[in-house]
Amino acid sequence: MRIRKASIAALAVLTLGLTACGSGDDADSGSGKITGKVTLQTWALTPKFTGYLNEVIAGFKAKYPGTDVQLLDQPGDGYADKVLSQAASNSLPDVVNLPPDFALPLAQQDLLADVSKGGLDLSSTYVPGSIDAYKFNGLDGVYGYPWYLNTDLNYWNKTKFAKCGLDANQPPATTQELFTQAATMHTRCPDEYLMSRKPTIVDFTLAGIPIVSDDGKKFVFNTDQAAALVDQYRDAFKAGLMPPTVLNSDYLGNSKLFTQGKVAWSTGGATSLKDFTTDNPSLKGNVAVSKALDTPPLYVQGLSVSKKSKNLATARALAEWVTDADNQNKFGHLVNVFPSTSASASDPYFAKDDGTDIGKARALAFEELKTAKNLQPYEVNQAMQTYLDQQIALAVKGDETSKKALDDAVAKLNTMLARQ
């Protein structure tokens, strides 16, 4: 299974080889008799979760006599290429596990059903951010049922906070508070660091800076507001508020620096504390956890429905069944993910702090999902992200003005976007 923090290389090349099949219409609604055989494609869930999937499928067949489901699980590696191949050869499964950045190019080619038409009331079933994740710039509709979710929390080194006169029980709640407390830590403890990374495009999203034009065809984040934010990081870097290594090409992320005891802050999932203390036992009992800064990030996996399915009503019913609260809750008990359904709030396993560090983190993260949003624009693929990171590094280091770096980045990324 894959639940990613960042957009991976999308299926951009798909647009070169496919012919659009028309605009959305009533065919999306999936009205009709729920019967016949459909295929369900998952991503790297077997053999570990074969039993769970078979149980879910058996329940569907029992609810809808006359139906049948063929499970097609694909290996983790090469999944994007596999989906690309299926779409290009007109053999996309009826129901297919697609994260939003995989779904975007298929939706643009009118290959996916708009599941907001007919069927389930999405807004009363799933948490808002997870539905928004399958709405795309330039398209009307929703192109996937949210399945399992994740988000980030903040982790703070309590010893470093106390040593530098800060309270880990009152950590920064916003990016601007992070700057303030980082300056305090550096003033009192010149060898310690609170900040642990340079800005990314996610920070622009958090600051409310538009990233992409409304039609999804151009990047527009080279604004004075974005330049001012990069300037703030530049000034912080110059003042020594973050380690010099954050600008290196081999920077491994703030969790690595946190585990090594080099910085006092890291982001991570609900179970990251276990990883931190396993890799560095001295952190055991020495880490405070809090909600993500500003708006929590949302990482989404979902099930999309092929618009060309011969049994569209059955395919949509299956996707709704797999993503219903009962089936998602059972899955969330088996693996460290969260259900996307609002009704899952009644399950104390997710919603209640059981008094353990992990239980507290799990309840905190689950609460975050109510307001979490996707912060990473799906139009930004890995190559674009790499180029933007390089330009931001130049600006933060002071080798280029922030505005010039962002202008160059937008020009380059727009060229790359136009080729997709």
C-alpha positions as CSV (number, residue, x, y, z in Angstrom):
1,M,0.0,0.0,0.0
2,R,1.1,3.5,-0.7
3,I,0.1,6.7,1.0
4,R,2.4,9.5,0.0
5,K,3.3,12.9,1.3
6,A,4.0,14.4,-2.1
7,S,2.9,14.2,-5.6
8,I,4.9,11.7,-7.5
9,A,5.5,11.9,-11.2
10,A,2.0,12.0,-12.5
11,L,0.8,10.2,-15.5
12,A,1.4,13.3,-17.6
13,V,2.5,11.5,-20.6
14,L,-0.9,9.9,-20.8
15,T,-2.2,13.1,-22.4
16,L,0.0,12.5,-25.4
17,G,-1.4,9.1,-26.2
18,L,-5.1,9.2,-25.5
19,T,-8.0,10.8,-27.2
20,A,-10.6,12.5,-25.1
21,C,-13.8,10.6,-25.0
22,G,-16.3,13.4,-24.6
23,S,-17.5,15.5,-21.8
24,G,-19.1,14.4,-18.5
25,D,-22.7,13.4,-18.9
26,D,-25.4,11.4,-17.3
27,A,-23.4,8.3,-17.9
28,D,-21.4,9.2,-14.8
29,S,-24.4,8.7,-12.6
30,G,-24.2,5.0,-12.7
31,S,-28.0,4.6,-12.5
32,G,-29.1,1.1,-13.3
33,K,-29.2,-2.4,-11.8
34,I,-26.4,-3.5,-9.5
35,T,-25.5,-6.8,-11.0
36,G,-22.8,-8.5,-13.0
37,K,-19.0,-8.8,-12.7
38,V,-16.6,-5.9,-12.1
39,T,-12.9,-5.7,-11.4
40,L,-11.3,-4.0,-8.4
41,Q,-7.6,-3.0,-8.7
42,T,-5.7,-2.3,-5.5
43,W,-2.1,-1.1,-5.0
44,A,0.3,-3.4,-3.1
45,L,-2.2,-4.7,-0.6
46,T,-1.7,-8.4,-1.1
47,P,-0.8,-10.8,0.3
48,K,-0.7,-8.9,3.6
49,F,-4.4,-7.8,3.4
50,T,-5.8,-10.5,1.1
51,G,-8.0,-11.8,3.9
52,Y,-9.4,-8.4,4.6
53,L,-10.1,-7.7,0.9
54,N,-11.8,-11.1,0.4
55,E,-14.0,-10.4,3.4
56,V,-15.0,-7.0,2.0
57,I,-15.7,-8.5,-1.4
58,A,-17.8,-11.3,0.2
59,G,-19.8,-8.8,2.0
60,F,-20.5,-6.9,-1.2
61,K,-21.6,-10.0,-3.0
62,A,-23.9,-11.0,-0.1
63,K,-25.5,-7.5,-0.2
64,Y,-25.9,-7.5,-3.9
65,P,-26.8,-11.1,-5.2
66,G,-25.9,-11.6,-8.8
67,T,-22.7,-9.6,-8.6
68,D,-19.1,-10.8,-8.7
69,V,-15.8,-9.1,-8.1
70,Q,-12.4,-9.9,-9.5
71,L,-9.6,-8.6,-7.3
72,L,-6.5,-7.3,-9.2
73,D,-3.7,-6.3,-6.9
74,Q,-0.7,-4.6,-8.5
75,P,2.9,-4.5,-7.1
76,G,4.0,-1.2,-5.5
77,D,6.8,-0.5,-8.0
78,G,5.8,0.7,-11.4
79,Y,2.1,1.2,-10.5
80,A,2.0,4.6,-12.4
81,D,3.3,2.9,-15.5
82,K,0.8,0.1,-15.1
83,V,-2.2,2.4,-14.8
84,L,-0.8,4.4,-17.8
85,S,-0.7,1.2,-19.8
86,Q,-4.2,0.2,-18.8
87,A,-5.6,3.6,-19.7
88,A,-3.8,3.7,-23.1
89,S,-5.0,0.2,-24.0
90,N,-8.6,0.8,-22.9
91,S,-8.3,-1.8,-20.2
92,L,-8.7,0.3,-17.1
93,P,-10.3,-1.8,-14.3
94,D,-13.9,-0.9,-13.3
95,V,-12.8,0.3,-9.8
96,V,-9.2,1.3,-9.4
97,N,-7.1,2.6,-6.5
98,L,-5.8,6.0,-7.6
99,P,-4.3,8.7,-5.4
100,P,-5.5,12.2,-6.6
101,D,-2.3,12.9,-8.7
102,F,-2.8,9.7,-10.6
103,A,-6.5,10.4,-11.1
104,L,-6.0,14.0,-12.4
105,P,-4.7,13.1,-15.9
106,L,-7.3,10.4,-16.3
107,A,-10.0,12.8,-15.3
108,Q,-8.7,15.3,-17.7
109,Q,-9.1,12.7,-20.5
110,D,-12.7,12.0,-19.4
111,L,-11.8,8.4,-18.4
112,L,-13.2,8.6,-14.9
113,A,-16.8,8.8,-13.7
114,D,-17.8,12.0,-11.9
115,V,-19.0,10.3,-8.6
116,S,-20.7,13.5,-7.4
117,K,-23.5,12.7,-9.9
118,G,-26.2,10.5,-8.4
119,G,-25.5,7.8,-5.8
120,L,-24.0,8.5,-2.4
121,D,-24.2,12.0,-0.8
122,L,-20.5,12.6,-0.6
123,S,-20.6,15.6,1.7
124,S,-22.4,13.7,4.4
125,T,-20.3,10.6,4.1
126,Y,-16.6,11.7,3.9
127,V,-14.6,14.4,5.6
128,P,-14.5,17.6,3.5
129,G,-10.8,17.7,2.7
130,S,-10.9,14.2,1.3
131,I,-13.6,15.0,-1.2
132,D,-11.9,18.2,-2.2
133,A,-8.8,16.1,-3.0
134,Y,-10.6,14.6,-6.0
135,K,-11.8,18.0,-7.4
136,F,-9.4,19.4,-10.0
137,N,-8.7,22.8,-11.5
138,G,-10.5,23.2,-14.8
139,L,-12.9,20.3,-14.2
140,D,-16.3,20.1,-12.6
141,G,-17.1,17.1,-10.4
142,V,-15.4,14.7,-8.1
143,Y,-13.3,11.9,-9.6
144,G,-12.7,9.5,-6.8
145,Y,-14.2,8.1,-3.5
146,P,-11.8,8.9,-0.7
147,W,-10.5,5.8,0.9
148,Y,-7.8,5.8,3.5
149,L,-6.1,9.0,4.8
150,N,-3.1,10.2,6.8
151,T,-1.8,13.5,8.0
152,D,1.2,15.0,9.9
153,L,1.8,16.0,13.5
154,N,4.6,18.0,15.0
155,Y,7.2,16.5,17.3
156,W,9.3,18.5,19.7
157,N,12.4,17.7,21.7
158,K,11.5,18.5,25.3
159,T,15.0,18.6,26.6
160,K,16.1,21.2,24.0
161,F,13.1,23.3,24.7
162,A,13.7,23.3,28.4
163,K,17.4,23.9,28.0
164,C,16.7,27.0,25.9
165,G,13.9,28.4,28.1
166,L,11.0,27.3,26.0
167,D,8.0,25.2,26.9
168,A,7.4,22.1,24.8
169,N,3.9,22.0,26.1
170,Q,3.3,25.4,24.4
171,P,5.1,24.8,21.0
172,P,4.6,26.9,17.9
173,A,1.1,26.5,16.4
174,T,1.7,28.5,13.3
175,T,4.6,29.1,10.9
176,Q,5.1,32.6,12.2
177,E,5.3,31.3,15.8
178,L,7.9,28.9,14.6
179,F,10.1,31.8,13.4
180,T,9.6,33.5,16.8
181,Q,10.5,30.5,19.0
182,A,13.3,29.6,16.6
183,A,14.8,33.0,17.2
184,T,14.4,32.6,21.0
185,M,16.1,29.2,21.0
186,H,19.0,30.5,18.9
187,T,19.5,33.5,21.2
188,R,19.6,31.4,24.3
189,C,21.3,28.4,22.8
190,P,23.4,29.4,19.8
191,D,24.2,25.7,19.0
192,E,20.6,24.5,18.9
193,Y,18.1,24.7,16.1
194,L,14.4,24.7,16.1
195,M,13.7,25.2,12.4
196,S,14.8,22.2,10.3
197,R,13.9,22.8,6.6
198,K,13.8,25.4,3.9
199,P,10.4,26.4,2.4
200,T,8.6,24.3,-0.2
201,I,5.6,25.0,-2.3
202,V,3.5,23.6,0.5
203,D,4.5,26.7,2.6
204,F,3.1,28.9,-0.2
205,T,-0.2,27.0,0.0
206,L,-0.3,27.4,3.7
207,A,0.2,31.1,3.3
208,G,-2.7,31.3,1.0
209,I,-0.7,32.1,-2.1
210,P,-2.3,30.9,-5.3
211,I,-0.2,28.2,-6.9
212,V,-2.0,27.4,-10.2
213,S,-4.4,29.4,-12.3
214,D,-8.1,28.5,-12.1
215,D,-8.0,26.6,-15.3
216,G,-5.0,24.6,-14.1
217,K,-2.8,25.6,-17.1
218,K,-0.3,28.0,-15.5
219,F,1.7,28.4,-12.3
220,V,1.2,31.8,-10.7
221,F,3.0,31.6,-7.4
222,N,5.8,34.2,-8.3
223,T,4.0,36.9,-6.3
224,D,5.4,39.5,-4.0
225,Q,3.8,37.7,-1.1
226,A,5.7,34.5,-1.9
227,A,8.9,36.4,-2.3
228,A,8.4,38.0,1.1
229,L,8.0,34.5,2.6
230,V,11.2,33.2,1.0
231,D,12.9,36.4,2.2
232,Q,11.8,35.5,5.7
233,Y,13.5,32.1,5.4
234,R,16.6,33.7,3.9
235,D,16.9,36.1,6.9
236,A,16.3,33.2,9.3
237,F,19.0,31.1,7.6
238,K,21.4,34.1,7.6
239,A,20.7,34.6,11.3
240,G,21.6,30.9,12.0
241,L,18.1,29.7,12.9
242,M,18.5,26.5,10.9
243,P,21.3,24.1,10.1
244,P,23.4,24.9,6.9
245,T,22.7,21.4,5.7
246,V,19.0,22.1,5.0
247,L,20.2,23.6,1.7
248,N,22.3,20.7,0.7
249,S,21.2,18.4,-2.1
250,D,21.6,15.4,0.1
251,Y,19.3,16.8,2.8
252,L,17.4,13.8,4.1
253,G,14.5,15.6,5.8
254,N,13.7,17.0,9.2
255,S,12.9,13.7,10.8
256,K,16.4,12.4,10.1
257,L,17.9,15.5,11.8
258,F,15.4,15.2,14.7
259,T,16.3,11.5,15.2
260,Q,20.0,12.4,15.2
261,G,19.3,15.1,17.9
262,K,20.5,17.9,15.6
263,V,17.2,19.8,15.6
264,A,14.3,20.2,18.1
265,W,11.4,19.9,15.6
266,S,10.2,17.3,13.1
267,T,7.0,16.6,11.3
268,G,5.8,13.0,11.1
269,G,2.7,10.7,11.0
270,A,0.8,9.4,14.0
271,T,3.2,6.5,14.5
272,S,6.5,8.4,13.9
273,L,7.2,8.6,17.6
274,K,7.9,4.8,17.6
275,D,10.3,5.2,14.8
276,F,12.1,8.1,16.5
277,T,12.6,6.2,19.7
278,T,13.5,3.0,18.0
279,D,16.3,4.7,16.0
280,N,17.4,6.9,19.0
281,P,16.3,5.4,22.4
282,S,17.5,8.6,24.2
283,L,14.3,10.3,22.8
284,K,12.0,8.0,24.7
285,G,9.9,10.1,27.1
286,N,11.6,13.2,25.7
287,V,9.2,14.1,22.8
288,A,6.1,16.3,22.9
289,V,3.5,16.0,20.2
290,S,1.2,18.7,18.8
291,K,-1.0,19.4,15.8
292,A,0.5,20.5,12.5
293,L,1.3,24.1,12.0
294,D,-1.4,26.2,10.4
295,T,-3.6,23.9,8.3
296,P,-2.9,20.2,8.6
297,P,-1.8,18.4,5.4
298,L,-4.0,15.6,4.0
299,Y,-2.6,12.5,2.2
300,V,-5.2,10.6,0.4
301,Q,-5.8,7.3,-1.3
302,G,-9.0,6.7,-3.1
303,L,-11.0,4.5,-5.5
304,S,-12.0,5.9,-8.9
305,V,-14.4,4.4,-11.3
306,S,-13.8,3.9,-15.0
307,K,-16.3,5.8,-17.0
308,K,-16.1,3.0,-19.6
309,S,-17.2,0.3,-17.2
310,K,-19.8,-2.0,-18.7
311,N,-21.3,-2.3,-15.2
312,L,-21.0,1.3,-14.0
313,A,-23.8,1.0,-11.4
314,T,-22.1,-2.1,-9.9
315,A,-18.7,-0.5,-10.0
316,R,-19.9,2.6,-8.2
317,A,-21.7,0.5,-5.6
318,L,-18.5,-1.5,-5.0
319,A,-16.4,1.6,-4.5
320,E,-19.0,3.0,-2.1
321,W,-19.0,-0.3,-0.3
322,V,-15.3,-0.6,0.1
323,T,-15.1,3.0,1.4
324,D,-18.0,2.9,3.8
325,A,-17.4,3.5,7.5
326,D,-17.6,-0.1,8.7
327,N,-15.1,-1.5,6.1
328,Q,-12.8,1.5,6.5
329,N,-12.8,1.2,10.3
330,K,-11.8,-2.4,10.1
331,F,-8.9,-1.5,7.7
332,G,-7.8,1.3,10.0
333,H,-7.5,-1.2,12.9
334,L,-5.2,-3.4,10.8
335,V,-2.8,-0.7,9.5
336,N,-1.7,2.8,10.4
337,V,-4.1,4.7,8.3
338,F,-7.3,6.6,9.0
339,P,-10.8,6.2,7.5
340,S,-12.1,9.0,5.4
341,T,-15.7,8.6,6.6
342,S,-17.2,11.1,9.0
343,A,-19.1,8.4,10.8
344,S,-15.8,6.9,11.9
345,A,-15.6,9.5,14.6
346,S,-17.8,7.2,16.7
347,D,-15.1,4.6,16.8
348,P,-13.1,5.2,20.0
349,Y,-10.0,3.5,18.5
350,F,-9.4,6.5,16.4
351,A,-11.1,9.3,18.4
352,K,-10.1,8.6,22.0
353,D,-6.7,9.1,23.7
354,D,-6.0,5.8,25.4
355,G,-3.3,7.3,27.6
356,T,-0.4,6.0,25.6
357,D,1.9,8.2,23.6
358,I,0.8,6.4,20.4
359,G,-2.8,6.6,21.4
360,K,-2.5,10.3,22.0
361,A,-0.9,10.9,18.7
362,R,-3.5,8.8,16.9
363,A,-6.4,10.7,18.4
364,L,-4.7,14.0,17.7
365,A,-4.1,13.1,14.1
366,F,-7.6,11.8,13.6
367,E,-9.0,15.1,15.0
368,E,-6.8,16.9,12.5
369,L,-8.5,15.2,9.6
370,K,-11.6,17.3,10.1
371,T,-9.8,20.3,8.8
372,A,-6.9,18.8,6.9
373,K,-6.4,19.7,3.3
374,N,-4.3,18.7,0.4
375,L,-1.5,21.2,0.3
376,Q,0.6,19.8,-2.5
377,P,-0.6,20.9,-6.0
378,Y,-1.1,17.8,-8.1
379,E,0.2,19.7,-11.2
380,V,3.7,19.8,-9.6
381,N,5.5,16.6,-10.4
382,Q,8.9,15.4,-9.0
383,A,11.0,17.1,-11.7
384,M,9.2,20.4,-11.2
385,Q,9.6,20.1,-7.4
386,T,13.3,19.5,-7.8
387,Y,13.8,22.6,-9.9
388,L,11.8,24.7,-7.6
389,D,13.8,23.4,-4.6
390,Q,17.0,24.4,-6.4
391,Q,15.7,28.0,-7.0
392,I,14.5,28.3,-3.4
393,A,17.9,27.1,-2.1
394,L,19.6,29.8,-4.2
395,A,17.3,32.5,-2.8
396,V,17.6,31.3,0.9
397,K,21.4,31.1,0.5
398,G,21.4,34.7,-0.8
399,D,22.8,33.9,-4.2
400,E,19.6,35.1,-6.0
401,T,16.8,37.4,-5.0
402,S,13.6,35.6,-4.0
403,K,11.5,37.3,-6.7
404,K,14.0,36.4,-9.4
405,A,14.2,32.8,-8.2
406,L,10.5,32.5,-8.2
407,D,10.1,34.1,-11.6
408,D,12.6,31.7,-13.0
409,A,10.9,28.8,-11.3
410,V,7.5,29.7,-12.6
411,A,8.8,30.2,-16.2
412,K,10.5,26.8,-16.1
413,L,7.6,25.0,-14.5
414,N,5.1,26.5,-17.0
415,T,7.3,25.2,-19.8
416,M,7.3,21.7,-18.3
417,L,3.5,21.9,-17.6
418,A,2.8,22.8,-21.2
419,R,4.6,19.7,-22.4
420,Q,2.3,17.4,-20.4
